[in-house]
Amino acid sequence: MSCQGNTRARGESVSLSEALNRDTDMIHRLTYFEKRKEFFYFMYQRLPEIKDLVSWHLKIPQSAFTLGRIKEWIHGSFNLCIPIHVTDHHSTLPSKLYLRLPLPYRVGEEHFPGNANEKLRCEAATYIWLQRTTDIPIPHLLAFGFPGTLSFTAIKNEPLHHRLLWYFRYAVTWLFGSILPPYFSHRRRWLFDVGYLIIEHVDQGKMLSESWKEHRSDPDKRENLFRGLSRIMLSLAKCPLPRIGSWTMDDQGLITLTNRPLAKNYHMRENARIPTNIPRALTYTSTLPYYMDLLHVLDNCLRHQPNSIHNEYDGKWQMAALAGMRTVLPLFTNRELRDGPFVLTLTDLHQSNIFVDDEWNITKLIDLEWACSRPIEMLCPPLWLTDQGPDEIINDDPDELYPAMHREFVDVLRQEEIARYNSAECADLMTSNLKSGAFWYLNALLYDLSTMVAMFSVGLSPTLTWEDPEGDKHFDDTASLFWDRQSIKFLGDKIKEQEAYNERLRQIFADAAVKKAAEEGPSESTADHLPTASHSSIGALTAENAAVEADATSVPVVEETKQVKGQTISDHEDMVEGGQTENEEA
């Protein structure tokens, strides 16, 4: 999530009928609302500790900076950002920084303890590796700390005796073949139970998302953007890595490529109580086990999400797609690239994480979480180039709309690759993947069940099945039997689980209606809407009712407020599902 911008929250509510029709586990999502409020209140109570921590890391007195008021706090899918305003004009520090903390209720910390620690170690290590290895423009990381007491401060902000000690440690680690990052390790006395990063605010340029819709049809601006993205992708692609995984940092401050490839789908699944069965220390030196594990995660989504199968037809469709994905894997993956190369991929590179100037030249990239090393054959242009989500791309016009933009992007990348490296290896690979269907297959591995099924059914299966009008139904009926040894029993059990899920969801809305009626008394029009939780600026916590529409069952929106030393924290904030907003991920 971007810690930039000051987007106003947009009120949103969800009706019972909408909640029942969503593929997401809405019972779980509706818990975010209270958990978000509790976490913000918890952090507000820790403001004195935060001031001590910031002063200690930055080596400035508390009189030289202020923390942002609640209305300035920003949060999104996975992080909370608290602004730090440096008021000492003689300081060499940036005038604005952010204290960035993972949201424990979004990264699976409750059910898989250690996930927040894993996320922070990988993100800090990625910043350090990129600063050391590439010229990609990223914000400065001034300090960070992991849950517990272990913390690190940029060596340039340390006193002389710490810098001398760091140089000694650097020499020792160099003798043993390692490179010590330019950060000095400490044991802190504050905020033991959370981890954090302190990063600079970006003021060079503006978020691409602010001008994307208005100017995405401008060919000159688009070419500048594509050229900048191509240079970044090529810079990473030309630094091959020995395995599939994520950079992480150990307690000595050394970074190693020894963490599982931590894309956000792992923590999202684990947060929803869906086990990935992928240990944190697991890396891959071959593509095949990695692809099979990605399919296993999708299998587990079907098995463990309570509303993953709505009815018999839906269940057979998904089971057949998963069985089909396993069967055709050799057809859409490159055997010659099985053992590498592997390249670092910025898997969360969306419009709100890219800063550009007025001509769309890239000035800075932010939010490096979820970066991991992947097979080079998974390298592709961003899927948001047509301003659509993955499922919209495949369902709209898979033969023309996105492929046309894909070709335009690859043409620019080819020019850059030839000019800089006298090669067109990456461009040729992207072109052949789109032509063969490997593009759709490899992307289908990375998204949720509904997107995977759409990519398989629309993007891949037409080239693999017969032209019989009943062919799809025959395929689903037959292939679904090969997904599991007891597919028929599993399907029956999941349909019963869906019915129980629907009843629990109806009860939640009914309880909300009773609660609101008790608080407000009877009214002529109520609604079966509940607020969902969302990406937004915390400043919006002070107002704005969610939109309410009448429906068959009267369940009104529930709103509560907490008074915190004169500031009102309202529960009424939207949390939009899926898509990206200006503050999509703090």
N, C-alpha and C positions, 0 to 999 in steps of 0.2 A: 504494500500500500504506500502510496505517495504521502510524504509528510508535507507536501507543498500545497499551496492554494488555501482557499477559505470558503469552500463550497457550502452553500446553505442546504440544510437537510430538506428533503422532499418527503412530506408525510405520505405514508403508505399503510394500507391495511389489507388484510386478506380475508375473504369471505369463506364460510364453510365449504361452499361448493367449489371455490377455487382451490382451497387446501386439499380437498378430497381428490381433485384431478391432477395435482402436482406429482411429479415423479420423485421429488425430494421428500425426505422424511420430515414432514412438517411438525410432528410432535416434538422431535428433537430441536428443530429450528426455533420453535416458539419459546424454548428455554433460554435462548440467547438474551432475550429482553431483560430478564431479571439478573442474569449473570453479568451482563454488561454494566448494569447499574451498580451492582455490588463491587465490581472491579474498579470502576471509576471512583466510587466513594472510598474504597480501600486506598487508592493512590492519592486521593485528596487528603486523607488523614496522614499520609506519609510525606507531605510537602516539606516539613522541616528537615527530614532525613534527606530528601532529594536536594535541598539547598546545600546541606553539608557535603553531599556526594559530589555535586557539580563543582563547588568551590575547591574541593580536594583534588579532583581530576584536572581542572583547568588552572589550578594554582593562582586563583584570584579571590579576593575577599567577597563575601556575600553582598557587600555594598556595590560591587562592580557589575552585578547582573540582576535581572529579575526573571521569575518564572511566569509564563503566560497564564492569564486567568482562564477559568474553565471554558469560557466561550471561545478561546483560541485553541483549545485542545482539538486534535484531529484523530479520528480513528477510521479504520476500514475493515477489510476482511480479517486481517491477522495481527494488526499492531495498533498501539496507542502512541501518539506523539505529543509530547509536552514541550512547547516552545521555551527556549532560553534566550533572553535578550541581553546581550553584553552592552552595558551602558558606559563602560570606561572607554572613552575615545582614544586613549593612548595605548590600549591593548592591541596586540598583533592578532588576536583571535578574530574570527568572523563575527559580524555584528549580531547574527542570529544563528542559533543552533537548535537541534532537537534532541530530546531524550526519548528514545524509541524503545518501547517495551512490547514483547509478544503478548497477545491476548490469550490467556491460558484456556479459556473456554472455546477457542477456535482452533487450537493446534493439537488438541487431543491430550492435554496434560492430565486431565482427570482420569482417563481410562488407560493411558500409556505414559506414566510418569517419566520425565526426562525428555519429552518431545520439545519443550521450550528451550531447554539447554542445547539439544541437538541443533535446533534452528539457529540459535545465536552463534554457536561455534562454527557452523557452516557459513553463515552470512559474513561474520568477521573474517574468516579465512579467505573467502572469495574476494572481499575488498582488498585484502593484503596481496593475494596472488595477482589480481588485475593491476594493482599499482606497481608491482614488481616486474611484471612480464609484458604488459601491453601499454599502449598510449591511449586507451579508451578513456574519454573524459568522465570521471565519476567524482562524487563529493568526497571531501576529506573525512576520514574516520578519526576522531580525536581521542576517543576512549571507548571502552566496552567492559562489561562484567558479566560473568555467568552466575546462575543461581548458586548461592553459597557465599564465599568471600573472595574468590579469585577475580581480580580485575586487572586491566591493562590501560596504560596511558601512553599517548604518543610521546616518543622520546624527546621531541623538540620542546615539549612543555614541562620537562622534568628539570630539576636543579642539577648543577654540575656534577655532584658526587654520584647521582643516579645515572647520569649519562656515561661517566667513566666506568661505572660498574657494568652498564649495558655493553660497552665496547669490549670489556673483558669477556663477558658471557658470549658475545658475538664471535670473538676469536676462538673460544673453546668449541663452540658448536660448529664453526667452520672447519676446524681440524678433524671433526668427526663426520664431515660431509653434509652438514645441514646449514641452513641460513636462518638466523634469528630475525624475526620481523622487527621493525623499528618501534617497538612498544615495550614499556617497562612494566613488569608484573608487580602487583601489590596484593595485600590482604586487606579488604575494606572493612569498615565498621558499620555500614549502613545497607539497608535494602537487601538483607540476606536471602529473602525468599523469592526474589525476582531477578531476572537478567535484563540487560539493556545495552544499547549502543548510544553513543553521543556523536552525532554527525552534523555537518554544516548544512545550513539552509542554502538552497540553490537560487540565485537571483540572475543567472545568465540565461536570458531567453525566457520563454513561457512554455507551459505544458502543451504538447502537440494536441491534446484533446480539446483545448480551448478553441483552436482554429480548424480542427480536422473536418468537421461537417461543411464548413463554409468554403474551404479551399482545396478539398481533396480532389476536385476535378481540374485543378490548375496543373497542367503538365510540367511547367517549369519547377514549381514548388515540389511536386511529387518526385521529379527526377533528383532534385537536391536531397530529399529525404531518402530515396532509394539508394543514392550514392553513399550517403552517410551510414545507413544500415549495412550496406554491402561491405564497406570498409571494416566495420565492427565485426561482422560475421567472418570475414576473411582473416582478420587479425587473430581471431580465436581459432579458426580452422587450420591456420598455418602453425599452430602450437599444439601438435598432437600430444595426447596424454596416454599413459600406459594402461588405463583401465576405465571402466564405466563406474562412476561414483561421484561423490562430492568432496570438495576440500573441507577439512575440519581442522580445528586447533586443539592441541593437547594442553595439559596443565603447565608445561614448560614454555608454552608460547610458540611451539613449532607447528607449522602447517603441513598436513599430509593428505594425500588423496585416499583416505581410508574409511570414509563414511558411505553408506548406501546412497544411491543417486536420489537426493532429496528434492523431488519436484513436489508441488503443493498437493497433488492428488493423494500422496501418502498420508500426510497429516489430516487432510479433509476426511479421508476414509476412517482413519483411526479416531478422529474426533467424533464421528458418527457411530462409534463402537463396531466398526467393520475392521477386522484384523487384516493386515497386509501379509503377515507371516514373513516379513523381510527384515531380518535383524539389522540394527544400525551399523554394524561393522561389516556388512556384506557388500563386496564390490565384485565386478565381473571383468573377466579378461576375454570374454567371447560374447557375441550378440545373442546367440540362441537362448541361453538360460535367462538372460535379461528379458527378452521378448516373452518367454514362457511365464516368467514371474509377473509381467504386466497383465497377461491374460489371466493369471491366477487371481490377481487383485480384482479384476472385473468379475470373475467367478464368485469371489467372496462378497462382492456387492450384491449379486443376485441372491446369494445364500443368506446373508445376514441383515440386509435392509428389510424392515418389516413390511414395507409397501412396494417392494421391487417388482411384484407381479400383480397386475390389476385384475386379470381374468385369464382364462385358458388360452385364448388367442395370443394375448400379450406375452404370456409365459413361453409358449412354443416359439414365438418369433425371436425372443431374446436367447433362449437356449439354443435354437438353431443357428443364430448368428455367432454365438460363442463357439459352438462346435465347428462351424464353418471357418471361423478365424484360425482355430488351431490347425485345421486340415490344410488350409491354403497358405500357411506361413512360408513354406519353402518357395512358393510361386512369387511372393512379393518382397522377399528379402534377398540380399546379394551375398551369395556364398563366398565370393572373393573378398568381401569386407567383413567376414565373420570375426576375424581376430584384430580388427582395427583398420584404420585409425579411429580413435575416439577424441572428441573435441568438446571443450566447455561450451555449454549452450545456456543462454539467458532465457529461461523458459517463461519468464513473466514480463517479457518486453512488450508492453501494450502502450497505447497513446499517452496515458497519464504518467508513464515512467520515462518518457522521452521529452527532453527540453530542446526547443528549436528557436532560431532567430526569426525575423520577419520573412525570410526567404526559405525557411524550413531547412536550413543547415543545422545539424545537430550540435548543440552546445554542451549537453550533459545527459548522462543516464543516471537514474536513481533506482533505488530498491533492487538490490542484487540478491535478495532471498530467492530460493528455489533454483539457483544456478547449479547445474550439474553437468558432468561429462557424459555424453551420449554417443552412440554410433554416428559416424559422419553421414551415413545414409539417411539419418533422421533430420538432417539440416534442410530447412525449407524457408521460403518467405513467410512473414507473419500471416496468420489466417484472417486478421482484421482489415486487410487492405481494401476489401469491398464494403467495409463498415457493417459486416454481418458476423454473427456467431457461427461456430463450426456447423451446427445443425442447419442453420439458414443457408449456408453456402451449398451444402449438399442437396438440400431440398428445393432450392430456388432454380438454378440452372447449372448443374455441374459440368456441362459441356462447354459453357461459354463464359459466364460472368467471372468467377474467380480464376479459371485458367488463363483468361486474357490478361488479368492483372499479374498473375504469376509470370507469364512470359515477359511482360514489361519489366518486372523486377529483375528477372534473371538476365535480361539483355544488359541492364546496367551493371549487374554483378559481374557479368562476363567481361565487360570493358575494364572494370577495375581489376579483376583477377589477371587478365592478360597484361595490363599496364604495370602492375606491381610485382607479379610473380611469374610472368611469361608462361602462364598455364591457364587452362579453362576447366580444370578437374571438378571443382565444386559446381560450376555452372552446368557442365555436362551431366553431372549426377542429378541435379535438381530437374533438369529437362527430361532425362530418361525416367525418373521416378514418377513424374506427372503422366507421362505417356503410358507407362506400364501399369499404372494403378497403385504402385508402391506408396505414392504420396498419401492416398486415402487410407491404405492399410496401416501404415506406420502412425499416422495421426489418430486413427481409430483406437490404437492401443493406449492413448494418452488421456482420453476424455472419459466422461461418465457413460453409463450403460446406454442411455437413450441416444447419445451422439454416436457411440460405437455402432449400435444397431443401424442407425441411419446411414452411416458411412459404408457399412458392409452391404446393406440392402440396396442402396441407391448407387453407390460409387463402385462397388466391386461385383456383387452377385449377378448383375445383368450380363457381365462378360463370362460368367461361369455356368449359368443355368440355361435351361431350354427356353424356347419361345412359346411354350404352351401357356395359355392364359391362366391355367390353374397351377402353373409350375411353382410359383412362390408358396402356395398353400401346401402342395405336395412336398416341397423341400422342407418347410417348417415342420410338417407332421413327421417326416422321416428323420431329418437331421437332429431334431430336438431329442430324439431317443438316444443319440450317441453322445450327448453332453455329459451324462452321468449314468452310473450303473442302475440307479433307481429314479430315472427321470420322471416317470409317471407318478410315483408316490410323492416325489419332491413337489411336483406341480400341484397336486391336490393339497398338500400341506401348506404351500405358500398361498393358495387361494383362501384357505381358512384363516391364515395369518393376516391377509389383507382385510378380511371381514372384521377381525378383532381390532385391527389398527383403525379401521373406519369408525368403529364404535367408540374407541378411546378418544378419537379426534372429535367426534360429535359431543362427547361428554365434556371435553375441554371447553368447547364453545358454549355448551349449555351452562356450565359452571360460571363462565364469564358473564353470561346474560343475567344469571341470578345475582351475581356480585354487583353488576352495574345497576340493576333494578333496585337493589337494597340501598345503594349509595345515592341514587338520583331520584328514585320513585318512578312510577309509571309515566310513560310518555307516549305520544301518538305515533311516533315513528322511531323504531330502533333498527339495528342492523346486525347481520351475522358476521361482523368483521372483528378480527383481532389484529393488533399491530404486529408487524414482523420487525426483526432487528436489521440494521443496515449500514452501508458505507456512508459516512457523512462527517461533517464538522461537528465537534462537540458543542460549538456555539449554538447549534440548533436545539440543544437540550432544554433551552429556556422557553420554548414556545411551541406553536404550530400543531394543531390537531391533525390527526390522520384523516384522509378522505373516507367518508362513510357512505355506503349505498345500501338501501333497504333490500332485504332478500326474504326468502320464505321464513327462515328461522331468525328470530330476533336475538342476536348476540352482539351487544354494543362493544365498542372499543373500550378497553380498560385503560385508565390513565391515573398515575400516581405521581407525586412529586416529593423530593426530599429537600429540605432547607439546609444548606450548608453555609453557615456563617454569612448569611445575607444573600447567598446566591442560590437560585432555584435550579435543581437538576430534575428535569421532567423525564418521565419514562417514555414520553411520546416521541419516538424517533423511528424513522423507517430503516429497515435493513433490507435492501433490495437483493434479490436472489440472482446469482449468476453474473449478469452483465457488468460493465465497467463504468464508473463515474469518475469525476475529476479527482476524487479522493478515494479511489477504489481500494487501495490497500496501503494503509499507513506505514 
